[in-house]
Amino acid sequence: MTDTRGHLLIVDDNKVNRLLMSRSVELLGHRASVAENGKVAMQMLQEETFDMLLLDIEMPQMDGFEVLEALKGDANLRDLPVIVTSSVEGLDNIVRCIELGADDYIPKPVNKTLLNARVSSSLEKKRLYDEQKRLLKRFATDEVARDLQESGFAIGGRRITATVLFCDIRDFTGLSEHMSPEATIELLNTFYTLMFEAVTSHGGIVSLMVGDGLMALFGAPQPLENSSQSAVSAAEEMLGMIDVLNEERAATNETQLKVGFGIATGEVVAGYAGTDARATYTCIGKTVNLAARLETHTKIAREDILLDQRTRQDLHDGSRCKPIPSVELKGFTEALDIFAL
């Protein structure tokens, strides 16, 4: 059964009103906390989680209008349901409250039956919205979830500069031929767990998983100070994780894993591709193709990490990179300068 109880913050400068409202809220089965003005309320909202705000308008230090404006400007609080309970009269004031984000307006003295209905309705809307956010975070990275919440969803893309990383387990087909289906899936899940951690810890997102490989983006949808450095740091962390995993596999006489990384930086078209019913955040462009080709070339060059020239230029210590003989990669008309880390 769904728990319909909520934790409500009552903001009113009148002590009697706070006591009466708290009593009414508690009789409805909810938990009540109080604040004597808007300034105190904002401090409490930063320190504790509440399900709803019952807000008076006329208060010293920080009135209800100012609280609504502050909530609207705070990404973490803008979705908090607010019911204004005030004796301030006039349609203009009610309209202003709604325009500033209030969900409802109940005049004082507050009718308990009406309060119950409005509180129950607002809490149910919040519960559904919270569930939606949980699902979004489960099936999208934090960066994509944040982009959707801030910018909304729209099929299409925009040109940006970002770094693309491709990673692949070498000779996974041959490796999996000697494994049960269950063991194969378990190995892939372990691999993806490690790779996701390395990518996300350096500000990137995994935008594509195909079999035993993945594509990660750095600098999209959220910008990074140095997307090239972030991608390279993520690749190095991945290699370290694979070394630890191989130590465990060696203890049980299992085949060692080898991985290769291709990293390229440049202009991409990034955005949501698909339909309104099903879409994913991804990017396309020459930079994406180059990163994929570099990853493939790691097998020929016998190197773990290959970079393009733009990525090398952006690194804090480019001297760690050694040039690889120029090669004409598939899909590129000219030989490119590439580097191994």
Secondary structure, 3 states (H helix, E strand, C coil): CCCCCCEEEEECCCHHHHHHHHHHHHHCCCEEEEECCHHHHHHHHHHCCCCEEEECCCCCCCCHHHHHHHHHCCCCCCCCCEEEEECCCCHHHHHHHHHCCCCEEEECCCCHHHHHHHHHHHHHHHHHHHHHHHHHHHHCCHHHHHHHHHHCCCEEEEEEEEEEEEEEECCHHHHHCCCCHHHHHHHHHHHHHHHHHHHHHCCEEEEEEECCEEEEEECCCCCCCCHHHHHHHHHHHHHHHHHHHHHHHHHCCCCCCCEEEEEEEEEEEEEEEECCCCEEEEEECHHHHHHHHHHHHHHHHCCCEEEEHHHHHHCCCHHHCEEEEEECCCCCCCCEEEEEC
